Amino acid sequence: MFGLTTTRRLEQELLAAHAENTRLRDERDTALEERDAFKTAAQTAARIAGQSEVYAEGGRPGKQTPLTVDLARSREQARALDKRLAELEVINQRCTCGGPGGAT
């Protein structure tokens, strides 16, 4: 009524705050354990693949997201297409069967 808090209510609120604090700490600890497990798995996979660390292209170790994985895949495809285009241009320049500068 007058802004007073009973001892009983204070103790209940303290117990609730302590329970919430404990829950959040447990959640944090679980997240840290999961992070460490995923990091170890990534390092093991990289070691098996013959790499020292896993890098997202243009990023730091362990910072791969679905977007960076897709980006890396797209860049690799673009490099392969550039390589194939260069090969086809060389073949086209050698061709003498009706192309530019060739016999018609």
VMD Tcl script that builds the backbone (N, CA, C; Angstrom):
set m [mol new atoms 312]
animate dup $m
set s [atomselect $m all]
$s set {name element resname resid chain x y z} {
  {N N MET 1 A 0.808 -1.194 0.000}
  {CA C MET 1 A 0.000 0.000 0.000}
  {C C MET 1 A 0.853 1.260 0.000}
  {N N PHE 2 A 1.768 1.315 0.931}
  {CA C PHE 2 A 2.562 2.524 1.079}
  {C C PHE 2 A 3.987 2.357 0.554}
  {N N GLY 3 A 4.175 1.382 -0.335}
  {CA C GLY 3 A 5.503 1.159 -0.881}
  {C C GLY 3 A 6.369 0.307 0.019}
  {N N LEU 4 A 5.808 -0.298 1.030}
  {CA C LEU 4 A 6.573 -1.162 1.920}
  {C C LEU 4 A 6.570 -2.580 1.368}
  {N N THR 5 A 7.669 -3.259 1.581}
  {CA C THR 5 A 7.790 -4.644 1.141}
  {C C THR 5 A 7.997 -5.509 2.381}
  {N N THR 6 A 7.238 -6.573 2.457}
  {CA C THR 6 A 7.380 -7.463 3.610}
  {C C THR 6 A 8.625 -8.317 3.436}
  {N N THR 7 A 9.088 -8.812 4.538}
  {CA C THR 7 A 10.263 -9.676 4.517}
  {C C THR 7 A 9.974 -10.935 3.702}
  {N N ARG 8 A 8.781 -11.460 3.849}
  {CA C ARG 8 A 8.388 -12.660 3.114}
  {C C ARG 8 A 8.443 -12.414 1.601}
  {N N ARG 9 A 7.894 -11.283 1.161}
  {CA C ARG 9 A 7.905 -10.971 -0.272}
  {C C ARG 9 A 9.335 -10.739 -0.761}
  {N N LEU 10 A 10.138 -10.060 0.049}
  {CA C LEU 10 A 11.536 -9.819 -0.308}
  {C C LEU 10 A 12.280 -11.129 -0.479}
  {N N GLU 11 A 12.073 -12.063 0.438}
  {CA C GLU 11 A 12.740 -13.358 0.349}
  {C C GLU 11 A 12.277 -14.120 -0.894}
  {N N GLN 12 A 10.996 -14.040 -1.235}
  {CA C GLN 12 A 10.481 -14.694 -2.444}
  {C C GLN 12 A 11.119 -14.102 -3.697}
  {N N GLU 13 A 11.219 -12.793 -3.751}
  {CA C GLU 13 A 11.821 -12.138 -4.904}
  {C C GLU 13 A 13.312 -12.466 -5.015}
  {N N LEU 14 A 13.991 -12.535 -3.869}
  {CA C LEU 14 A 15.403 -12.905 -3.891}
  {C C LEU 14 A 15.593 -14.343 -4.363}
  {N N LEU 15 A 14.731 -15.248 -3.897}
  {CA C LEU 15 A 14.803 -16.638 -4.350}
  {C C LEU 15 A 14.529 -16.743 -5.843}
  {N N ALA 16 A 13.551 -15.988 -6.334}
  {CA C ALA 16 A 13.233 -16.000 -7.767}
  {C C ALA 16 A 14.399 -15.443 -8.581}
  {N N ALA 17 A 15.003 -14.359 -8.096}
  {CA C ALA 17 A 16.154 -13.768 -8.799}
  {C C ALA 17 A 17.331 -14.735 -8.789}
  {N N HIS 18 A 17.542 -15.416 -7.662}
  {CA C HIS 18 A 18.634 -16.387 -7.576}
  {C C HIS 18 A 18.385 -17.561 -8.522}
  {N N ALA 19 A 17.159 -18.040 -8.602}
  {CA C ALA 19 A 16.819 -19.141 -9.506}
  {C C ALA 19 A 17.035 -18.723 -10.963}
  {N N GLU 20 A 16.625 -17.523 -11.321}
  {CA C GLU 20 A 16.812 -17.013 -12.687}
  {C C GLU 20 A 18.299 -16.868 -13.002}
  {N N ASN 21 A 19.064 -16.371 -12.023}
  {CA C ASN 21 A 20.501 -16.221 -12.196}
  {C C ASN 21 A 21.152 -17.586 -12.423}
  {N N THR 22 A 20.751 -18.567 -11.641}
  {CA C THR 22 A 21.290 -19.920 -11.786}
  {C C THR 22 A 20.933 -20.502 -13.152}
  {N N ARG 23 A 19.687 -20.310 -13.594}
  {CA C ARG 23 A 19.255 -20.804 -14.894}
  {C C ARG 23 A 20.077 -20.176 -16.017}
  {N N LEU 24 A 20.281 -18.864 -15.933}
  {CA C LEU 24 A 21.051 -18.178 -16.968}
  {C C LEU 24 A 22.510 -18.617 -16.976}
  {N N ARG 25 A 23.089 -18.847 -15.818}
  {CA C ARG 25 A 24.474 -19.329 -15.764}
  {C C ARG 25 A 24.588 -20.725 -16.361}
  {N N ASP 26 A 23.615 -21.582 -16.043}
  {CA C ASP 26 A 23.623 -22.934 -16.625}
  {C C ASP 26 A 23.498 -22.864 -18.145}
  {N N GLU 27 A 22.627 -21.985 -18.627}
  {CA C GLU 27 A 22.443 -21.811 -20.071}
  {C C GLU 27 A 23.746 -21.328 -20.714}
  {N N ARG 28 A 24.402 -20.377 -20.057}
  {CA C ARG 28 A 25.675 -19.857 -20.567}
  {C C ARG 28 A 26.729 -20.954 -20.612}
  {N N ASP 29 A 26.817 -21.725 -19.537}
  {CA C ASP 29 A 27.807 -22.798 -19.490}
  {C C ASP 29 A 27.554 -23.841 -20.574}
  {N N THR 30 A 26.288 -24.158 -20.802}
  {CA C THR 30 A 25.938 -25.118 -21.849}
  {C C THR 30 A 26.339 -24.569 -23.214}
  {N N ALA 31 A 26.067 -23.295 -23.451}
  {CA C ALA 31 A 26.439 -22.679 -24.727}
  {C C ALA 31 A 27.957 -22.694 -24.915}
  {N N LEU 32 A 28.710 -22.430 -23.861}
  {CA C LEU 32 A 30.171 -22.450 -23.955}
  {C C LEU 32 A 30.680 -23.858 -24.253}
  {N N GLU 33 A 30.081 -24.860 -23.618}
  {CA C GLU 33 A 30.484 -26.241 -23.873}
  {C C GLU 33 A 30.180 -26.634 -25.320}
  {N N GLU 34 A 29.009 -26.234 -25.817}
  {CA C GLU 34 A 28.650 -26.532 -27.208}
  {C C GLU 34 A 29.606 -25.839 -28.173}
  {N N ARG 35 A 29.923 -24.590 -27.867}
  {CA C ARG 35 A 30.853 -23.852 -28.726}
  {C C ARG 35 A 32.198 -24.553 -28.786}
  {N N ASP 36 A 32.705 -24.965 -27.630}
  {CA C ASP 36 A 33.986 -25.643 -27.590}
  {C C ASP 36 A 33.940 -26.971 -28.354}
  {N N ALA 37 A 32.818 -27.688 -28.231}
  {CA C ALA 37 A 32.681 -28.955 -28.947}
  {C C ALA 37 A 32.669 -28.733 -30.459}
  {N N PHE 38 A 31.912 -27.725 -30.916}
  {CA C PHE 38 A 31.865 -27.434 -32.349}
  {C C PHE 38 A 33.226 -26.951 -32.858}
  {N N LYS 39 A 33.914 -26.172 -32.041}
  {CA C LYS 39 A 35.229 -25.669 -32.433}
  {C C LYS 39 A 36.216 -26.830 -32.573}
  {N N THR 40 A 36.177 -27.753 -31.628}
  {CA C THR 40 A 37.047 -28.921 -31.684}
  {C C THR 40 A 36.728 -29.775 -32.908}
  {N N ALA 41 A 35.429 -29.955 -33.175}
  {CA C ALA 41 A 35.019 -30.735 -34.347}
  {C C ALA 41 A 35.496 -30.074 -35.633}
  {N N ALA 42 A 35.412 -28.749 -35.710}
  {CA C ALA 42 A 35.862 -28.024 -36.900}
  {C C ALA 42 A 37.369 -28.154 -37.076}
  {N N GLN 43 A 38.106 -28.068 -35.983}
  {CA C GLN 43 A 39.556 -28.207 -36.069}
  {C C GLN 43 A 39.943 -29.621 -36.487}
  {N N THR 44 A 39.229 -30.605 -35.963}
  {CA C THR 44 A 39.499 -31.990 -36.349}
  {C C THR 44 A 39.201 -32.202 -37.828}
  {N N ALA 45 A 38.068 -31.677 -38.284}
  {CA C ALA 45 A 37.706 -31.807 -39.699}
  {C C ALA 45 A 38.739 -31.112 -40.584}
  {N N ALA 46 A 39.211 -29.961 -40.156}
  {CA C ALA 46 A 40.214 -29.233 -40.932}
  {C C ALA 46 A 41.522 -30.010 -40.970}
  {N N ARG 47 A 41.875 -30.603 -39.841}
  {CA C ARG 47 A 43.111 -31.376 -39.795}
  {C C ARG 47 A 43.000 -32.606 -40.697}
  {N N ILE 48 A 41.837 -33.245 -40.685}
  {CA C ILE 48 A 41.623 -34.400 -41.548}
  {C C ILE 48 A 41.692 -33.982 -43.012}
  {N N ALA 49 A 41.148 -32.810 -43.320}
  {CA C ALA 49 A 41.151 -32.312 -44.695}
  {C C ALA 49 A 42.519 -31.774 -45.105}
  {N N GLY 50 A 43.444 -31.689 -44.157}
  {CA C GLY 50 A 44.787 -31.239 -44.484}
  {C C GLY 50 A 44.972 -29.742 -44.368}
  {N N GLN 51 A 44.076 -29.077 -43.703}
  {CA C GLN 51 A 44.194 -27.635 -43.511}
  {C C GLN 51 A 44.514 -27.392 -42.045}
  {N N SER 52 A 45.200 -26.294 -41.766}
  {CA C SER 52 A 45.528 -25.991 -40.377}
  {C C SER 52 A 44.362 -25.324 -39.659}
  {N N GLU 53 A 43.626 -24.461 -40.322}
  {CA C GLU 53 A 42.474 -23.782 -39.732}
  {C C GLU 53 A 41.402 -23.614 -40.782}
  {N N VAL 54 A 40.171 -23.518 -40.314}
  {CA C VAL 54 A 39.052 -23.322 -41.233}
  {C C VAL 54 A 38.798 -21.821 -41.322}
  {N N TYR 55 A 38.913 -21.280 -42.529}
  {CA C TYR 55 A 38.669 -19.859 -42.731}
  {C C TYR 55 A 37.491 -19.678 -43.660}
  {N N ALA 56 A 36.579 -18.836 -43.260}
  {CA C ALA 56 A 35.560 -18.387 -44.199}
  {C C ALA 56 A 36.283 -17.406 -45.106}
  {N N GLU 57 A 36.003 -17.444 -46.375}
  {CA C GLU 57 A 36.726 -16.588 -47.306}
  {C C GLU 57 A 36.559 -15.134 -46.880}
  {N N GLY 58 A 37.660 -14.488 -46.554}
  {CA C GLY 58 A 37.627 -13.107 -46.094}
  {C C GLY 58 A 37.257 -12.990 -44.633}
  {N N GLY 59 A 37.230 -14.088 -43.895}
  {CA C GLY 59 A 36.809 -14.040 -42.497}
  {C C GLY 59 A 37.848 -14.632 -41.570}
  {N N ARG 60 A 37.418 -14.868 -40.340}
  {CA C ARG 60 A 38.296 -15.416 -39.321}
  {C C ARG 60 A 37.956 -16.880 -39.077}
  {N N PRO 61 A 38.859 -17.606 -38.439}
  {CA C PRO 61 A 38.589 -19.014 -38.170}
  {C C PRO 61 A 37.309 -19.179 -37.355}
  {N N GLY 62 A 36.527 -20.173 -37.715}
  {CA C GLY 62 A 35.336 -20.484 -36.947}
  {C C GLY 62 A 34.158 -19.563 -37.179}
  {N N LYS 63 A 34.249 -18.651 -38.117}
  {CA C LYS 63 A 33.171 -17.694 -38.343}
  {C C LYS 63 A 32.357 -18.054 -39.576}
  {N N GLN 64 A 32.286 -19.333 -39.906}
  {CA C GLN 64 A 31.517 -19.721 -41.083}
  {C C GLN 64 A 30.030 -19.736 -40.750}
  {N N THR 65 A 29.268 -19.190 -41.647}
  {CA C THR 65 A 27.812 -19.207 -41.549}
  {C C THR 65 A 27.297 -19.778 -42.864}
  {N N PRO 66 A 26.037 -20.133 -42.927}
  {CA C PRO 66 A 25.516 -20.619 -44.202}
  {C C PRO 66 A 25.752 -19.627 -45.341}
  {N N LEU 67 A 25.678 -18.351 -45.035}
  {CA C LEU 67 A 25.895 -17.340 -46.068}
  {C C LEU 67 A 27.337 -17.343 -46.563}
  {N N THR 68 A 28.311 -17.449 -45.639}
  {CA C THR 68 A 29.708 -17.446 -46.068}
  {C C THR 68 A 30.066 -18.744 -46.796}
  {N N VAL 69 A 29.427 -19.845 -46.406}
  {CA C VAL 69 A 29.663 -21.107 -47.107}
  {C C VAL 69 A 29.138 -21.004 -48.535}
  {N N ASP 70 A 27.917 -20.442 -48.695}
  {CA C ASP 70 A 27.354 -20.245 -50.037}
  {C C ASP 70 A 28.213 -19.296 -50.851}
  {N N LEU 71 A 28.716 -18.250 -50.216}
  {CA C LEU 71 A 29.572 -17.292 -50.902}
  {C C LEU 71 A 30.855 -17.959 -51.379}
  {N N ALA 72 A 31.464 -18.760 -50.524}
  {CA C ALA 72 A 32.695 -19.455 -50.908}
  {C C ALA 72 A 32.428 -20.422 -52.056}
  {N N ARG 73 A 31.302 -21.123 -51.998}
  {CA C ARG 73 A 30.943 -22.057 -53.063}
  {C C ARG 73 A 30.729 -21.304 -54.375}
  {N N SER 74 A 30.036 -20.172 -54.305}
  {CA C SER 74 A 29.782 -19.372 -55.513}
  {C C SER 74 A 31.080 -18.836 -56.101}
  {N N ARG 75 A 31.983 -18.395 -55.243}
  {CA C ARG 75 A 33.270 -17.900 -55.732}
  {C C ARG 75 A 34.074 -19.015 -56.388}
  {N N GLU 76 A 34.019 -20.212 -55.817}
  {CA C GLU 76 A 34.721 -21.344 -56.412}
  {C C GLU 76 A 34.137 -21.684 -57.776}
  {N N GLN 77 A 32.811 -21.634 -57.888}
  {CA C GLN 77 A 32.170 -21.884 -59.181}
  {C C GLN 77 A 32.558 -20.810 -60.193}
  {N N ALA 78 A 32.631 -19.563 -59.746}
  {CA C ALA 78 A 33.024 -18.476 -60.644}
  {C C ALA 78 A 34.460 -18.677 -61.132}
  {N N ARG 79 A 35.350 -19.105 -60.224}
  {CA C ARG 79 A 36.735 -19.368 -60.632}
  {C C ARG 79 A 36.793 -20.494 -61.666}
  {N N ALA 80 A 36.002 -21.547 -61.444}
  {CA C ALA 80 A 35.979 -22.671 -62.392}
  {C C ALA 80 A 35.455 -22.209 -63.754}
  {N N LEU 81 A 34.413 -21.364 -63.757}
  {CA C LEU 81 A 33.874 -20.844 -65.013}
  {C C LEU 81 A 34.878 -19.947 -65.721}
  {N N ASP 82 A 35.593 -19.113 -64.957}
  {CA C ASP 82 A 36.635 -18.269 -65.562}
  {C C ASP 82 A 37.722 -19.124 -66.195}
  {N N LYS 83 A 38.100 -20.191 -65.509}
  {CA C LYS 83 A 39.126 -21.086 -66.050}
  {C C LYS 83 A 38.637 -21.746 -67.333}
  {N N ARG 84 A 37.401 -22.219 -67.329}
  {CA C ARG 84 A 36.834 -22.863 -68.523}
  {C C ARG 84 A 36.710 -21.859 -69.669}
  {N N LEU 85 A 36.308 -20.619 -69.377}
  {CA C LEU 85 A 36.210 -19.580 -70.399}
  {C C LEU 85 A 37.569 -19.305 -71.024}
  {N N ALA 86 A 38.606 -19.253 -70.193}
  {CA C ALA 86 A 39.949 -19.022 -70.720}
  {C C ALA 86 A 40.371 -20.166 -71.646}
  {N N GLU 87 A 40.038 -21.398 -71.251}
  {CA C GLU 87 A 40.367 -22.538 -72.109}
  {C C GLU 87 A 39.629 -22.453 -73.443}
  {N N LEU 88 A 38.348 -22.098 -73.397}
  {CA C LEU 88 A 37.564 -22.001 -74.627}
  {C C LEU 88 A 38.050 -20.875 -75.527}
  {N N GLU 89 A 38.502 -19.775 -74.929}
  {CA C GLU 89 A 39.042 -18.675 -75.738}
  {C C GLU 89 A 40.312 -19.101 -76.454}
  {N N VAL 90 A 41.153 -19.875 -75.777}
  {CA C VAL 90 A 42.373 -20.379 -76.416}
  {C C VAL 90 A 42.000 -21.304 -77.569}
  {N N ILE 91 A 41.045 -22.180 -77.339}
  {CA C ILE 91 A 40.599 -23.092 -78.394}
  {C C ILE 91 A 40.021 -22.307 -79.562}
  {N N ASN 92 A 39.234 -21.280 -79.262}
  {CA C ASN 92 A 38.607 -20.455 -80.294}
  {C C ASN 92 A 39.661 -19.719 -81.110}
  {N N GLN 93 A 40.707 -19.248 -80.478}
  {CA C GLN 93 A 41.757 -18.541 -81.204}
  {C C GLN 93 A 42.535 -19.489 -82.120}
  {N N ARG 94 A 42.643 -20.751 -81.739}
  {CA C ARG 94 A 43.363 -21.734 -82.558}
  {C C ARG 94 A 42.508 -22.231 -83.720}
  {N N CYS 95 A 41.205 -22.105 -83.583}
  {CA C CYS 95 A 40.282 -22.641 -84.587}
  {C C CYS 95 A 40.440 -21.864 -85.904}
  {N N THR 96 A 40.529 -22.598 -86.970}
  {CA C THR 96 A 40.633 -21.961 -88.297}
  {C C THR 96 A 39.444 -22.326 -89.168}
  {N N CYS 97 A 38.360 -22.747 -88.522}
  {CA C CYS 97 A 37.233 -23.243 -89.296}
  {C C CYS 97 A 36.036 -22.275 -89.235}
  {N N GLY 98 A 36.194 -21.096 -89.768}
  {CA C GLY 98 A 35.071 -20.183 -89.889}
  {C C GLY 98 A 34.955 -19.132 -88.800}
  {N N GLY 99 A 35.846 -19.127 -87.826}
  {CA C GLY 99 A 35.807 -18.111 -86.794}
  {C C GLY 99 A 36.449 -16.832 -87.278}
  {N N PRO 100 A 36.498 -15.794 -86.455}
  {CA C PRO 100 A 37.161 -14.547 -86.861}
  {C C PRO 100 A 38.624 -14.806 -87.192}
  {N N GLY 101 A 39.004 -14.397 -88.362}
  {CA C GLY 101 A 40.375 -14.580 -88.801}
  {C C GLY 101 A 40.624 -15.956 -89.397}
  {N N GLY 102 A 39.613 -16.789 -89.420}
  {CA C GLY 102 A 39.767 -18.133 -89.969}
  {C C GLY 102 A 39.165 -18.211 -91.349}
  {N N ALA 103 A 39.307 -19.370 -91.976}
  {CA C ALA 103 A 38.740 -19.568 -93.324}
  {C C ALA 103 A 37.250 -19.767 -93.226}
  {N N THR 104 A 36.511 -19.240 -94.173}
  {CA C THR 104 A 35.065 -19.386 -94.191}
  {C C THR 104 A 34.624 -20.392 -95.189}
}
mol reanalyze $m
mol bondsrecalc $m
mol representation Tube
mol addrep $m
